[in-house]
Amino acid sequence: MSDPTIITCALTGAGDTVGKSPAVPVTPKQIADQAIDAAKAGAAVAHIHVRDPLTGAPSVEFGLYAEVVERIRASSTDVVVNLTSGPGSLYAADGLLLQPAPGINPPMTPQQRLDHILKLKPEICSLDVATLNFGRIAMVNLVSDLEWMGRTVSEAGIKPEIEVFDLGHIRLAKHLIEIGVLHAPAFFQFCLGISWGAPAEFDVLQLMRGMIPSGTLWSAFGIAHDQFKIAAVACELGGHVRVGLEDNLYIAKGKLASSNAELVEEAARIVTRQGSRPASPNEARKLLLGR
């Protein structure tokens, strides 16, 4: 492989995982410390959500994002910061109506979903090009909202990480590129194994890779027991990889991971066995941002 492999570490997410593993970071200090440790273990990118420090519930509080980012930037460890723009797109069923998911109330406008990103200026932010039914939770992203958000972050000099969960999401993302909302070369993140999106299978990942524009950078992750399988397949197919406690709590069958760094260390071993090596943060910047 001519280029190194970017390992993204998704640190905590917004899922109901805090009570399932003591390793899931909750406070800004815990999230920042695990980002730093993950970088030392081989992660070039840290994908960041925040949580209420008292309850562990997902949060959109600006001060929490700011503290995490400030702690990372104040450290001597380099890592590319990737902030989520996704929480405001999640809704929970309440009878026949959809209400904002717990921790997100009142509903967030596209401007509010980007507020912390535009103020903190990360190098990357996620952009969920997806509407998807998770069961009792639905992710809703209107095309008009995506057009505004895509243009806004691009004009601010922030690289959108285009998260897609199924084939139709790739079609929409390509449309956004074609009309100039998203700029080429784009960066896709294939999110596999999530109910009810694309399954975490080799042939599905091959198909998704074949649908994106030529020369496009891409990465992939699988959730739960599919995390390391998809990391290996993505690397084999020439892509980049994502691991982390947002997507998977286990380092091996029946054994909880002790930290995000432990998951990154395993991903680094997989990347090395595939004949590549983990990209440094500066190499990731060159690949993703051209600088």
N, C-alpha and C positions, 0 to 999 in steps of 0.2 A: 504494500500500500504506500503510495507516494506521500500522502498527508497523514499526520497523526490523528487520533480519534478524540473528539471532544467528549468528555464525560460531564454531563449535567447532574447535579445532585438536587433533588426536590426534597426540601428539608422537613416540612411539616404538613402542608396541605390544609384543607378545610374539612376533611372527613372526621367521622366520629371514631377516632383512633386513640385518643389520649388515655382512655381507660383500658385499652387493650395492650398497651406496652408502655413501660416506664421510660423507654428511650425517646419517645416522641417529644421534641422540644416545644415548650409552651411560652415561656417568658422571652422578651427580646434578648436578654443575655444568653439564654439557652440556645435560641435560634442562631444568634450571631456566632456563639462559640462553636456550634456544630457546623456552621458554614466554614469557619476557619479551619477546623479539624478536617472537614471533607476536602478542602482545597489542599491541605498538606498530604492527604491520602491519594490525591490524583485528580480531583474534580477541577475543571477549569471554569465552570459556571455554577452559581448557586441560585436556584429558583425559590423565591421567597413568598410565603403567605405569613400572616401573623394571627395570633390567638389572644383571647382575653387571658391575662396572666392569672386571674383568680379562678376562672371556671374552665379554661381550656377550650372554650367554644371559639369558632372562627370569628374574626373581627376585621373591621375595615377602618379602625382608628388610626388616623394619620400619625399620631405620636408614637405608636408602636412600630410602624414602618420606619419612621425616622430614626428611632433608637437602634433598630437592627442595622440599618444601613450605616449609621454613624459609627457603630461599634466595629463593623467590618472594615470600613474605610480607615479607622484610626489604628487598626492592627497592622502588623508588619507583613501580613499574609495577603498576597494578591489573589483575587478571584473576580470573575466577571459577574456583576450583580444583575439578576433577572427578576423583576417584580411582576407579580400577577396582576392582571386586570379583570380576573374572572369572577370574584365573589358576587358582584351585583347582578350576574346573569342566572343565579341559582334561585329556584322557587320550589316551595313545598306544597303538597296537596292539602287543601282544607275544604273538605266536602267537594263541591263542584268548582271551586275557585282555586287559583294559584296565589299563594302568599309568599312574600320574601322568606328565604330560608332563615333558620335561626342565626342570630348574630348580624343580620342584614335588615335593618328596619329603620326608617321607611325604605321603599324601593329606591334603587340608585339609578340616576340618569347616566348616560355615557360620560358626561363631563365629570360627574362624581366618581365614576369608576377609574378615571384617569388622573384624578386630582393628586394623589400621592406620587404617581409616576412623573407627572410634569413638574412637580416641585422638587423631587429628589434626583431626577435625571439619571436613572440607571442606563447602562449601555444597551440593555435588552429588556423588553417586557413581553409577556405572553399575550396573545390575541386568540381567543377561542372562536374559530370560524365554525361554529357548531350550534345547532339546536338538537338536543338529545334527551331522551327519556331514560332516567336512571332508575325508575320505579316510583318511589314516593317523592323523589326530587327530580326536577326537570331543569335542564340548562337551556336558556332561551336567549338567542342572539339574533336580532332583526338585521336584515341586510342594510337598512338605512343607518342603523347604529354602527355596524361594522365599517361602513364606508367613512363615517365621520371619525371613528376612533382610529382607523388605519391611517387616514390622512393626517390626523392631529399628531400622532406619535412619530410618523415619518418626518413631518415638517419640523418636529422638535429634535430631530437627529437621533431618535431612539429606534433600534432595530426591533420590529415585531417578530416574535417567535410564533409562527402560525400553527396553533394546535388544532389538529383535525382528528376526529374520532370515527369517521366513516368515509366511504367513497364520495358521497355527495358533497361532503365538506371540502374535499379537494377541488371538485368542480367549481364551487363557490369561490374558493381562494384563488383559483386560476382566473376567474372572472374579475376579481378585485385587482389582480395583477394587470390584466389586459386593459382595464379602464384607468389604470394609473393610481389607484388607491394605495396599493402595495407595490414596492419597487423591486425590480430584479437586480441582483440575484436574491431570491427570497430564502427564508430559512423555515422549513417545515418540521414540526414535531408530530410523529404518528403515535397516537394514544390508543393502545390495543388492549382488549380483554375486558373493557368496561361495559357494564350492562347499560343500554343495549346498543353497543357500537360494534365496530369491526373486531372479530376474534383475533386472538394472539397466535397466529399461525404463519408459517414460513411463506406459503403461497399467497396469503393475504398481503403480507408485507412486500413481497415481490410485486404484486399488482399495484399497490399504492405507490411504490417507488417508480413504477413505470408510468404513472399518471401525471407526475409533476414535471414542470418544464425542464428541459435539458440544462445541465449545469447547476441545478438548484441544490443547495445543501439541505440535508435532512438528518433527522435523528428519530429514534423510536424508543418506546418503553412498553413493557407489559406489566400488568398489576399482579400482586400476590405471587403465587408460585411460578408465574410466567416471566418474572422480572429478569432473571439471569438468562433464561432461554432466549428471550427477545434481544437482550444485549449481545449475545453471541451471534445471533442471526443478523442483526443490524450491522455489526462489524464485518461479518462475512460478506454482506452485500454492498459494502463500501459506505455505510452510513455512520452516524454518531450515536451515542447511547445516553440514556438517562436511567438513573437508579435513585433510591432514597426512600425515607420512611413515609413520604406522602403516598407512595404507590405500593409499598410492601414492607411488612414488619419483620420478616423472617430472613435469617442468613442461611438457614438450612431447614429441612422438613422438621417441624416441631420445635425449632430453636429460634427464639426471638433474637434479632440483631441487637447488639449493645449500643449502637450508635449509627448515624449516617456514615461516618467514616468507615465503619466496618463493611457496609454495603459498597462504598466506593472502592475500597481495597479489593474486594472480590471482582468488581467490574474491571478494575485495572488489570487483574490477573487474566480475565477473559480476553480483554483487548490484546494483551501481550501474547497470549496463546494463539490468537488469530493472526499474528504477524505484524501487528501495529504497535502503537504505544500511546499512552495518554498525552493529549495535547496540554501544553502549558497555557495559562491564561493569555499570554501575549500571542501564542500561536492561534488560540481560539479567536482572539480579536482580529487577527489577520484574515482568517478564514471567513468569519461572520461579518466583519465590519470593513474589511479592506484596509486595516491600519495596524 
